[in-house]
């Protein structure tokens, strides 16, 4: 199986949605822009947010098996994908690619 690198690319924050819908919380996310993890055998790397993992897991597993070309040519690198976590208030975008 291929190893898959996961890189935190960008976080977007929707202050207006947070103010309107979210209860105040003290701690939200431990991910930093540029942070990287390596998935071995399609498994969640230690330290990667479990919620973010659930968003990207099917893509990482496919890339680990050598599959790719998602959505018929969506990515310039067919052995990669750009996936966002499911936090509707402060989603992080992750670039995942085989290494």
Biopython code that builds the backbone (N, CA, C, O; Angstrom):
import numpy as np
from Bio.PDB.StructureBuilder import StructureBuilder

atoms = [
    (1, "UNK", "N", (0.842, -1.190, 0.000)),
    (1, "UNK", "CA", (0.000, 0.000, 0.000)),
    (1, "UNK", "C", (0.886, 1.253, 0.000)),
    (1, "UNK", "O", (1.998, 1.250, 0.529)),
    (2, "UNK", "N", (0.368, 2.304, -0.600)),
    (2, "UNK", "CA", (1.073, 3.585, -0.629)),
    (2, "UNK", "C", (0.936, 4.305, 0.706)),
    (2, "UNK", "O", (-0.065, 4.163, 1.408)),
    (3, "UNK", "N", (1.962, 5.079, 1.039)),
    (3, "UNK", "CA", (1.834, 6.028, 2.139)),
    (3, "UNK", "C", (1.151, 7.266, 1.577)),
    (3, "UNK", "O", (1.310, 7.597, 0.402)),
    (4, "UNK", "N", (0.396, 7.940, 2.424)),
    (4, "UNK", "CA", (-0.333, 9.136, 1.994)),
    (4, "UNK", "C", (0.010, 10.286, 2.942)),
    (4, "UNK", "O", (-0.160, 10.185, 4.157)),
    (5, "UNK", "N", (0.500, 11.387, 2.350)),
    (5, "UNK", "CA", (0.811, 12.582, 3.143)),
    (5, "UNK", "C", (-0.435, 13.455, 3.229)),
    (5, "UNK", "O", (-1.134, 13.664, 2.238)),
    (6, "UNK", "N", (-0.695, 13.951, 4.409)),
    (6, "UNK", "CA", (-1.829, 14.840, 4.670)),
    (6, "UNK", "C", (-1.243, 16.163, 5.140)),
    (6, "UNK", "O", (-0.515, 16.205, 6.132)),
    (7, "UNK", "N", (-1.557, 17.245, 4.433)),
    (7, "UNK", "CA", (-1.018, 18.563, 4.786)),
    (7, "UNK", "C", (-2.170, 19.527, 5.041)),
    (7, "UNK", "O", (-3.073, 19.663, 4.215)),
    (8, "UNK", "N", (-2.130, 20.197, 6.193)),
    (8, "UNK", "CA", (-3.120, 21.231, 6.514)),
    (8, "UNK", "C", (-2.763, 22.474, 5.704)),
    (8, "UNK", "O", (-1.696, 23.058, 5.893)),
    (9, "UNK", "N", (-3.651, 22.876, 4.808)),
    (9, "UNK", "CA", (-3.368, 23.960, 3.862)),
    (9, "UNK", "C", (-3.926, 25.307, 4.321)),
    (9, "UNK", "O", (-3.215, 26.312, 4.304)),
    (10, "UNK", "N", (-5.185, 25.331, 4.727)),
    (10, "UNK", "CA", (-5.825, 26.612, 5.058)),
    (10, "UNK", "C", (-7.020, 26.386, 5.977)),
    (10, "UNK", "O", (-7.719, 25.377, 5.882)),
    (11, "UNK", "N", (-7.231, 27.338, 6.854)),
    (11, "UNK", "CA", (-8.434, 27.327, 7.688)),
    (11, "UNK", "C", (-9.254, 28.566, 7.371)),
    (11, "UNK", "O", (-8.729, 29.673, 7.255)),
    (12, "UNK", "N", (-10.534, 28.354, 7.236)),
    (12, "UNK", "CA", (-11.473, 29.453, 7.041)),
    (12, "UNK", "C", (-12.301, 29.566, 8.302)),
    (12, "UNK", "O", (-12.683, 28.555, 8.891)),
    (13, "UNK", "N", (-12.584, 30.802, 8.724)),
    (13, "UNK", "CA", (-13.367, 31.024, 9.936)),
    (13, "UNK", "C", (-14.564, 31.890, 9.581)),
    (13, "UNK", "O", (-14.416, 32.972, 9.013)),
    (14, "UNK", "N", (-15.736, 31.409, 9.917)),
    (14, "UNK", "CA", (-16.978, 32.129, 9.644)),
    (14, "UNK", "C", (-17.500, 32.735, 10.943)),
    (14, "UNK", "O", (-18.354, 32.162, 11.620)),
    (15, "UNK", "N", (-16.962, 33.912, 11.270)),
    (15, "UNK", "CA", (-17.324, 34.593, 12.523)),
    (15, "UNK", "C", (-18.826, 34.861, 12.603)),
    (15, "UNK", "O", (-19.424, 34.734, 13.672)),
    (16, "UNK", "N", (-19.442, 35.234, 11.464)),
    (16, "UNK", "CA", (-20.867, 35.536, 11.476)),
    (16, "UNK", "C", (-21.695, 34.309, 11.836)),
    (16, "UNK", "O", (-22.657, 34.417, 12.596)),
    (17, "UNK", "N", (-21.337, 33.150, 11.306)),
    (17, "UNK", "CA", (-22.066, 31.925, 11.645)),
    (17, "UNK", "C", (-21.824, 31.521, 13.092)),
    (17, "UNK", "O", (-22.736, 31.053, 13.774)),
    (18, "UNK", "N", (-20.595, 31.704, 13.555)),
    (18, "UNK", "CA", (-20.288, 31.383, 14.944)),
    (18, "UNK", "C", (-21.127, 32.249, 15.888)),
    (18, "UNK", "O", (-21.688, 31.750, 16.864)),
    (19, "UNK", "N", (-21.208, 33.545, 15.591)),
    (19, "UNK", "CA", (-21.970, 34.464, 16.435)),
    (19, "UNK", "C", (-23.455, 34.122, 16.429)),
    (19, "UNK", "O", (-24.135, 34.255, 17.446)),
    (20, "UNK", "N", (-23.946, 33.686, 15.293)),
    (20, "UNK", "CA", (-25.378, 33.415, 15.164)),
    (20, "UNK", "C", (-25.793, 32.060, 15.707)),
    (20, "UNK", "O", (-26.887, 31.930, 16.256)),
    (21, "UNK", "N", (-24.939, 31.038, 15.567)),
    (21, "UNK", "CA", (-25.384, 29.678, 15.866)),
    (21, "UNK", "C", (-24.589, 28.917, 16.924)),
    (21, "UNK", "O", (-25.121, 27.988, 17.531)),
    (22, "UNK", "N", (-23.350, 29.277, 17.156)),
    (22, "UNK", "CA", (-22.517, 28.446, 18.022)),
    (22, "UNK", "C", (-22.523, 28.937, 19.459)),
    (22, "UNK", "O", (-22.466, 30.139, 19.718)),
    (23, "UNK", "N", (-22.591, 28.000, 20.385)),
    (23, "UNK", "CA", (-22.383, 28.334, 21.788)),
    (23, "UNK", "C", (-20.896, 28.597, 21.987)),
    (23, "UNK", "O", (-20.069, 27.934, 21.361)),
    (24, "UNK", "N", (-20.542, 29.546, 22.840)),
    (24, "UNK", "CA", (-19.119, 29.813, 23.073)),
    (24, "UNK", "C", (-18.407, 28.561, 23.585)),
    (24, "UNK", "O", (-18.904, 27.871, 24.475)),
    (25, "UNK", "N", (-17.236, 28.277, 23.010)),
    (25, "UNK", "CA", (-16.418, 27.159, 23.459)),
    (25, "UNK", "C", (-14.982, 27.642, 23.616)),
    (25, "UNK", "O", (-14.532, 28.536, 22.899)),
    (26, "UNK", "N", (-14.276, 27.045, 24.552)),
    (26, "UNK", "CA", (-12.919, 27.495, 24.843)),
    (26, "UNK", "C", (-11.885, 26.895, 23.901)),
    (26, "UNK", "O", (-10.948, 27.584, 23.498)),
    (27, "UNK", "N", (-12.039, 25.624, 23.544)),
    (27, "UNK", "CA", (-11.033, 24.958, 22.733)),
    (27, "UNK", "C", (-11.696, 24.386, 21.483)),
    (27, "UNK", "O", (-12.714, 23.698, 21.563)),
    (28, "UNK", "N", (-11.100, 24.682, 20.322)),
    (28, "UNK", "CA", (-11.726, 24.208, 19.095)),
    (28, "UNK", "C", (-10.852, 23.239, 18.314)),
    (28, "UNK", "O", (-11.257, 22.096, 18.103)),
    (29, "UNK", "N", (-9.681, 23.650, 17.882)),
    (29, "UNK", "CA", (-8.909, 22.856, 16.928)),
    (29, "UNK", "C", (-7.420, 22.965, 17.235)),
    (29, "UNK", "O", (-6.916, 24.045, 17.546)),
    (30, "UNK", "N", (-6.724, 21.834, 17.143)),
    (30, "UNK", "CA", (-5.284, 21.812, 17.393)),
    (30, "UNK", "C", (-4.456, 21.800, 16.111)),
    (30, "UNK", "O", (-3.231, 21.696, 16.179)),
    (31, "UNK", "N", (-5.088, 21.902, 14.957)),
    (31, "UNK", "CA", (-4.386, 21.843, 13.678)),
    (31, "UNK", "C", (-3.787, 23.210, 13.357)),
    (31, "UNK", "O", (-4.387, 24.245, 13.647)),
    (32, "UNK", "N", (-2.600, 23.203, 12.756)),
    (32, "UNK", "CA", (-1.927, 24.426, 12.317)),
    (32, "UNK", "C", (-1.656, 24.345, 10.819)),
    (32, "UNK", "O", (-1.400, 23.265, 10.288)),
    (33, "UNK", "N", (-1.712, 25.481, 10.146)),
    (33, "UNK", "CA", (-1.384, 25.536, 8.721)),
    (33, "UNK", "C", (0.031, 25.006, 8.532)),
    (33, "UNK", "O", (0.950, 25.385, 9.258)),
    (34, "UNK", "N", (0.194, 24.129, 7.551)),
    (34, "UNK", "CA", (1.494, 23.548, 7.247)),
    (34, "UNK", "C", (1.781, 22.250, 7.978)),
    (34, "UNK", "O", (2.729, 21.544, 7.633)),
    (35, "UNK", "N", (0.989, 21.928, 8.967)),
    (35, "UNK", "CA", (1.191, 20.689, 9.712)),
    (35, "UNK", "C", (0.982, 19.494, 8.781)),
    (35, "UNK", "O", (0.104, 19.517, 7.919)),
    (36, "UNK", "N", (1.799, 18.447, 8.961)),
    (36, "UNK", "CA", (1.714, 17.265, 8.098)),
    (36, "UNK", "C", (1.669, 15.987, 8.919)),
    (36, "UNK", "O", (2.187, 15.909, 10.033)),
    (37, "UNK", "N", (1.024, 14.981, 8.318)),
    (37, "UNK", "CA", (0.958, 13.642, 8.878)),
    (37, "UNK", "C", (1.174, 12.668, 7.730)),
    (37, "UNK", "O", (0.956, 13.014, 6.569)),
    (38, "UNK", "N", (1.599, 11.460, 8.048)),
    (38, "UNK", "CA", (1.718, 10.397, 7.059)),
    (38, "UNK", "C", (0.802, 9.259, 7.480)),
    (38, "UNK", "O", (0.895, 8.748, 8.595)),
    (39, "UNK", "N", (-0.083, 8.872, 6.569)),
    (39, "UNK", "CA", (-0.943, 7.714, 6.794)),
    (39, "UNK", "C", (-0.240, 6.491, 6.218)),
    (39, "UNK", "O", (0.168, 6.479, 5.057)),
    (40, "UNK", "N", (-0.107, 5.467, 7.047)),
    (40, "UNK", "CA", (0.498, 4.207, 6.632)),
    (40, "UNK", "C", (-0.606, 3.158, 6.571)),
    (40, "UNK", "O", (-1.371, 3.002, 7.523)),
    (41, "UNK", "N", (-0.689, 2.446, 5.466)),
    (41, "UNK", "CA", (-1.709, 1.411, 5.264)),
    (41, "UNK", "C", (-3.132, 1.955, 5.391)),
    (41, "UNK", "O", (-4.039, 1.233, 5.805)),
    (42, "UNK", "N", (-3.330, 3.231, 5.037)),
    (42, "UNK", "CA", (-4.665, 3.818, 5.049)),
    (42, "UNK", "C", (-5.228, 4.072, 6.436)),
    (42, "UNK", "O", (-6.436, 4.244, 6.597)),
    (43, "UNK", "N", (-4.355, 4.096, 7.442)),
    (43, "UNK", "CA", (-4.804, 4.292, 8.822)),
    (43, "UNK", "C", (-4.665, 5.760, 9.238)),
    (43, "UNK", "O", (-3.852, 6.500, 8.685)),
    (44, "UNK", "N", (-5.477, 6.164, 10.222)),
    (44, "UNK", "CA", (-5.405, 7.531, 10.734)),
    (44, "UNK", "C", (-4.079, 7.736, 11.460)),
    (44, "UNK", "O", (-3.735, 6.977, 12.366)),
    (45, "UNK", "N", (-3.342, 8.763, 11.057)),
    (45, "UNK", "CA", (-2.086, 9.048, 11.738)),
    (45, "UNK", "C", (-2.322, 9.560, 13.160)),
    (45, "UNK", "O", (-3.318, 10.231, 13.429)),
    (46, "UNK", "N", (-1.415, 9.243, 14.050)),
    (46, "UNK", "CA", (-1.490, 9.741, 15.420)),
    (46, "UNK", "C", (-1.482, 11.263, 15.400)),
    (46, "UNK", "O", (-0.709, 11.880, 14.667)),
    (47, "UNK", "N", (-2.341, 11.855, 16.203)),
    (47, "UNK", "CA", (-2.393, 13.303, 16.327)),
    (47, "UNK", "C", (-3.303, 14.001, 15.340)),
    (47, "UNK", "O", (-3.532, 15.203, 15.470)),
    (48, "UNK", "N", (-3.827, 13.291, 14.360)),
    (48, "UNK", "CA", (-4.748, 13.914, 13.404)),
    (48, "UNK", "C", (-6.149, 13.905, 13.994)),
    (48, "UNK", "O", (-6.604, 12.885, 14.513)),
    (49, "UNK", "N", (-6.823, 15.025, 13.916)),
    (49, "UNK", "CA", (-8.178, 15.180, 14.456)),
    (49, "UNK", "C", (-9.093, 14.060, 13.940)),
    (49, "UNK", "O", (-9.210, 13.869, 12.730)),
    (50, "UNK", "N", (-9.740, 13.320, 14.849)),
    (50, "UNK", "CA", (-10.631, 12.234, 14.419)),
    (50, "UNK", "C", (-11.778, 12.714, 13.526)),
    (50, "UNK", "O", (-12.183, 12.003, 12.606)),
    (51, "UNK", "N", (-12.292, 13.889, 13.784)),
    (51, "UNK", "CA", (-13.385, 14.412, 12.965)),
    (51, "UNK", "C", (-12.901, 14.748, 11.555)),
    (51, "UNK", "O", (-13.590, 14.446, 10.580)),
    (52, "UNK", "N", (-11.732, 15.363, 11.434)),
    (52, "UNK", "CA", (-11.163, 15.651, 10.116)),
    (52, "UNK", "C", (-10.881, 14.346, 9.384)),
    (52, "UNK", "O", (-11.105, 14.245, 8.178)),
    (53, "UNK", "N", (-10.392, 13.349, 10.114)),
    (53, "UNK", "CA", (-10.096, 12.048, 9.514)),
    (53, "UNK", "C", (-11.340, 11.446, 8.872)),
    (53, "UNK", "O", (-11.262, 10.887, 7.778)),
    (54, "UNK", "N", (-12.470, 11.552, 9.530)),
    (54, "UNK", "CA", (-13.700, 10.968, 8.971)),
    (54, "UNK", "C", (-14.080, 11.622, 7.650)),
    (54, "UNK", "O", (-14.679, 10.974, 6.792)),
    (55, "UNK", "N", (-13.746, 12.885, 7.475)),
    (55, "UNK", "CA", (-14.033, 13.560, 6.209)),
    (55, "UNK", "C", (-13.128, 13.079, 5.083)),
    (55, "UNK", "O", (-13.560, 12.987, 3.934)),
    (56, "UNK", "N", (-11.877, 12.772, 5.405)),
    (56, "UNK", "CA", (-10.905, 12.422, 4.363)),
    (56, "UNK", "C", (-10.633, 10.933, 4.240)),
    (56, "UNK", "O", (-10.018, 10.502, 3.265)),
    (57, "UNK", "N", (-11.072, 10.142, 5.197)),
    (57, "UNK", "CA", (-10.739, 8.715, 5.259)),
    (57, "UNK", "C", (-10.967, 7.970, 3.940)),
    (57, "UNK", "O", (-10.064, 7.257, 3.501)),
    (58, "UNK", "N", (-12.133, 8.099, 3.286)),
    (58, "UNK", "CA", (-12.328, 7.342, 2.046)),
    (58, "UNK", "C", (-11.302, 7.686, 0.959)),
    (58, "UNK", "O", (-10.892, 6.814, 0.193)),
    (59, "UNK", "N", (-10.894, 8.944, 0.895)),
    (59, "UNK", "CA", (-9.916, 9.370, -0.105)),
    (59, "UNK", "C", (-8.528, 8.838, 0.241)),
    (59, "UNK", "O", (-7.803, 8.368, -0.636)),
    (60, "UNK", "N", (-8.159, 8.912, 1.522)),
    (60, "UNK", "CA", (-6.850, 8.395, 1.949)),
    (60, "UNK", "C", (-6.783, 6.893, 1.691)),
    (60, "UNK", "O", (-5.784, 6.394, 1.172)),
    (61, "UNK", "N", (-7.833, 6.178, 2.049)),
    (61, "UNK", "CA", (-7.843, 4.727, 1.825)),
    (61, "UNK", "C", (-7.714, 4.386, 0.346)),
    (61, "UNK", "O", (-6.996, 3.452, -0.010)),
    (62, "UNK", "N", (-8.400, 5.131, -0.521)),
    (62, "UNK", "CA", (-8.308, 4.898, -1.968)),
    (62, "UNK", "C", (-6.905, 5.168, -2.482)),
    (62, "UNK", "O", (-6.360, 4.378, -3.252)),
    (63, "UNK", "N", (-6.314, 6.293, -2.056)),
    (63, "UNK", "CA", (-4.953, 6.612, -2.483)),
    (63, "UNK", "C", (-3.966, 5.566, -1.971)),
    (63, "UNK", "O", (-3.024, 5.203, -2.675)),
    (64, "UNK", "N", (-4.174, 5.089, -0.769)),
    (64, "UNK", "CA", (-3.284, 4.067, -0.212)),
    (64, "UNK", "C", (-3.336, 2.788, -1.048)),
    (64, "UNK", "O", (-2.331, 2.087, -1.174)),
    (65, "UNK", "N", (-4.495, 2.485, -1.614)),
    (65, "UNK", "CA", (-4.639, 1.293, -2.462)),
    (65, "UNK", "C", (-4.134, 1.518, -3.883)),
    (65, "UNK", "O", (-4.149, 0.595, -4.698)),
    (66, "UNK", "N", (-3.685, 2.744, -4.190)),
    (66, "UNK", "CA", (-3.196, 3.041, -5.533)),
    (66, "UNK", "C", (-4.268, 3.562, -6.465)),
    (66, "UNK", "O", (-4.023, 3.744, -7.658)),
    (67, "UNK", "N", (-5.444, 3.800, -5.935)),
    (67, "UNK", "CA", (-6.523, 4.375, -6.738)),
    (67, "UNK", "C", (-6.373, 5.897, -6.734)),
    (67, "UNK", "O", (-5.625, 6.445, -5.925)),
    (68, "UNK", "N", (-7.056, 6.554, -7.602)),
    (68, "UNK", "CA", (-6.982, 8.010, -7.672)),
    (68, "UNK", "C", (-7.892, 8.516, -8.766)),
    (68, "UNK", "O", (-8.912, 7.901, -9.078)),
    (69, "UNK", "N", (-7.512, 9.654, -9.352)),
    (69, "UNK", "CA", (-8.294, 10.288, -10.405)),
    (69, "UNK", "C", (-9.757, 10.451, -9.983)),
    (69, "UNK", "O", (-10.677, 10.082, -10.712)),
    (70, "UNK", "N", (-9.942, 11.008, -8.798)),
    (70, "UNK", "CA", (-11.285, 11.224, -8.264)),
    (70, "UNK", "C", (-12.073, 12.181, -9.158)),
    (70, "UNK", "O", (-11.527, 13.160, -9.665)),
    (71, "UNK", "N", (-13.318, 11.898, -9.339)),
    (71, "UNK", "CA", (-14.243, 12.745, -10.095)),
    (71, "UNK", "C", (-13.718, 13.059, -11.498)),
    (71, "UNK", "O", (-13.886, 14.167, -12.008)),
    (72, "UNK", "N", (-13.078, 12.054, -12.109)),
    (72, "UNK", "CA", (-12.678, 12.117, -13.511)),
    (72, "UNK", "C", (-11.848, 13.354, -13.857)),
    (72, "UNK", "O", (-12.223, 14.146, -14.722)),
    (73, "UNK", "N", (-10.719, 13.506, -13.171)),
    (73, "UNK", "CA", (-9.795, 14.573, -13.517)),
    (73, "UNK", "C", (-9.920, 15.833, -12.690)),
    (73, "UNK", "O", (-9.496, 16.901, -13.133)),
    (74, "UNK", "N", (-10.482, 15.741, -11.521)),
    (74, "UNK", "CA", (-10.705, 16.888, -10.648)),
    (74, "UNK", "C", (-9.403, 17.573, -10.247)),
    (74, "UNK", "O", (-9.330, 18.801, -10.247)),
    (75, "UNK", "N", (-8.374, 16.799, -9.906)),
    (75, "UNK", "CA", (-7.119, 17.360, -9.393)),
    (75, "UNK", "C", (-6.033, 17.338, -10.476)),
    (75, "UNK", "O", (-6.007, 16.437, -11.315)),
    (76, "UNK", "N", (-5.138, 18.333, -10.454)),
    (76, "UNK", "CA", (-4.000, 18.346, -11.374)),
    (76, "UNK", "C", (-3.152, 17.103, -11.175)),
    (76, "UNK", "O", (-2.728, 16.473, -12.144)),
    (77, "UNK", "N", (-2.902, 16.746, -9.918)),
    (77, "UNK", "CA", (-2.213, 15.500, -9.590)),
    (77, "UNK", "C", (-3.303, 14.461, -9.357)),
    (77, "UNK", "O", (-4.005, 14.541, -8.349)),
    (78, "UNK", "N", (-3.468, 13.496, -10.246)),
    (78, "UNK", "CA", (-4.564, 12.540, -10.092)),
    (78, "UNK", "C", (-4.444, 11.648, -8.854)),
    (78, "UNK", "O", (-5.413, 10.990, -8.474)),
    (79, "UNK", "N", (-3.281, 11.619, -8.229)),
    (79, "UNK", "CA", (-3.095, 10.823, -7.008)),
    (79, "UNK", "C", (-3.134, 11.732, -5.785)),
    (79, "UNK", "O", (-2.318, 11.603, -4.873)),
    (80, "UNK", "N", (-4.099, 12.654, -5.781)),
    (80, "UNK", "CA", (-4.259, 13.600, -4.677)),
    (80, "UNK", "C", (-5.717, 14.020, -4.572)),
    (80, "UNK", "O", (-6.533, 13.717, -5.442)),
    (81, "UNK", "N", (-6.027, 14.727, -3.485)),
    (81, "UNK", "CA", (-7.353, 15.310, -3.294)),
    (81, "UNK", "C", (-7.239, 16.468, -2.312)),
    (81, "UNK", "O", (-6.333, 16.487, -1.480)),
    (82, "UNK", "N", (-8.147, 17.429, -2.402)),
    (82, "UNK", "CA", (-8.244, 18.533, -1.454)),
    (82, "UNK", "C", (-9.559, 18.334, -0.711)),
    (82, "UNK", "O", (-10.636, 18.412, -1.302)),
    (83, "UNK", "N", (-9.461, 18.077, 0.580)),
    (83, "UNK", "CA", (-10.626, 17.727, 1.387)),
    (83, "UNK", "C", (-10.713, 18.664, 2.582)),
    (83, "UNK", "O", (-9.690, 19.003, 3.176)),
    (84, "UNK", "N", (-11.907, 19.083, 2.940)),
    (84, "UNK", "CA", (-12.104, 19.925, 4.118)),
    (84, "UNK", "C", (-12.735, 19.114, 5.240)),
    (84, "UNK", "O", (-13.505, 18.182, 5.005)),
    (85, "UNK", "N", (-12.389, 19.495, 6.465)),
    (85, "UNK", "CA", (-13.019, 18.845, 7.611)),
    (85, "UNK", "C", (-14.474, 19.307, 7.701)),
    (85, "UNK", "O", (-14.885, 20.223, 6.989)),
    (86, "UNK", "N", (-15.227, 18.684, 8.558)),
    (86, "UNK", "CA", (-16.661, 18.954, 8.613)),
    (86, "UNK", "C", (-17.066, 20.000, 9.648)),
    (86, "UNK", "O", (-18.237, 20.063, 10.024)),
    (87, "UNK", "N", (-16.132, 20.818, 10.115)),
    (87, "UNK", "CA", (-16.474, 21.909, 11.037)),
    (87, "UNK", "C", (-17.073, 23.046, 10.214)),
    (87, "UNK", "O", (-16.361, 23.713, 9.464)),
    (88, "UNK", "N", (-18.350, 23.264, 10.349)),
    (88, "UNK", "CA", (-19.032, 24.278, 9.563)),
    (88, "UNK", "C", (-18.696, 25.706, 9.961)),
    (88, "UNK", "O", (-19.014, 26.636, 9.221)),
    (89, "UNK", "N", (-18.060, 25.904, 11.112)),
    (89, "UNK", "CA", (-17.706, 27.243, 11.579)),
    (89, "UNK", "C", (-16.264, 27.618, 11.262)),
    (89, "UNK", "O", (-15.975, 28.790, 11.020)),
    (90, "UNK", "N", (-15.354, 26.646, 11.258)),
    (90, "UNK", "CA", (-13.925, 26.906, 11.044)),
    (90, "UNK", "C", (-13.265, 25.740, 10.312)),
    (90, "UNK", "O", (-12.335, 25.129, 10.840)),
    (91, "UNK", "N", (-13.737, 25.423, 9.095)),
    (91, "UNK", "CA", (-13.195, 24.265, 8.381)),
    (91, "UNK", "C", (-11.733, 24.443, 7.968)),
    (91, "UNK", "O", (-11.300, 25.534, 7.596)),
    (92, "UNK", "N", (-11.002, 23.361, 8.043)),
    (92, "UNK", "CA", (-9.625, 23.295, 7.572)),
    (92, "UNK", "C", (-9.625, 22.544, 6.252)),
    (92, "UNK", "O", (-10.338, 21.552, 6.101)),
    (93, "UNK", "N", (-8.830, 23.010, 5.293)),
    (93, "UNK", "CA", (-8.635, 22.298, 4.030)),
    (93, "UNK", "C", (-7.329, 21.521, 4.113)),
    (93, "UNK", "O", (-6.301, 22.042, 4.547)),
    (94, "UNK", "N", (-7.393, 20.258, 3.685)),
    (94, "UNK", "CA", (-6.244, 19.362, 3.727)),
    (94, "UNK", "C", (-5.937, 18.874, 2.316)),
    (94, "UNK", "O", (-6.836, 18.467, 1.581)),
    (95, "UNK", "N", (-4.667, 18.919, 1.948)),
    (95, "UNK", "CA", (-4.212, 18.345, 0.690)),
    (95, "UNK", "C", (-3.675, 16.969, 1.023)),
    (95, "UNK", "O", (-2.786, 16.826, 1.863)),
    (96, "UNK", "N", (-4.218, 15.958, 0.362)),
    (96, "UNK", "CA", (-3.754, 14.587, 0.597)),
    (96, "UNK", "C", (-3.172, 14.061, -0.710)),
    (96, "UNK", "O", (-3.733, 14.268, -1.786)),
    (97, "UNK", "N", (-2.030, 13.372, -0.594)),
    (97, "UNK", "CA", (-1.329, 12.894, -1.791)),
    (97, "UNK", "C", (-0.522, 11.655, -1.458)),
    (97, "UNK", "O", (-0.074, 11.473, -0.326)),
    (98, "UNK", "N", (-0.346, 10.815, -2.446)),
    (98, "UNK", "CA", (0.496, 9.639, -2.247)),
    (98, "UNK", "C", (1.962, 10.081, -2.226)),
    (98, "UNK", "O", (2.343, 11.056, -2.875)),
    (99, "UNK", "N", (2.767, 9.346, -1.471)),
    (99, "UNK", "CA", (4.211, 9.633, -1.412)),
    (99, "UNK", "C", (4.972, 8.350, -1.701)),
    (99, "UNK", "O", (6.203, 8.350, -1.705)),
]
sb = StructureBuilder()
sb.init_structure("model")
sb.init_model(0)
sb.init_chain("A")
sb.init_seg("    ")
for serial, (resi, resn, name, xyz) in enumerate(atoms, 1):
    if name == "N":
        sb.init_residue(resn, " ", resi, " ")
    sb.init_atom(name, np.array(xyz, "f"), 0.0, 1.0, " ", f" {name:<3s}", serial, name[0])
structure = sb.get_structure()
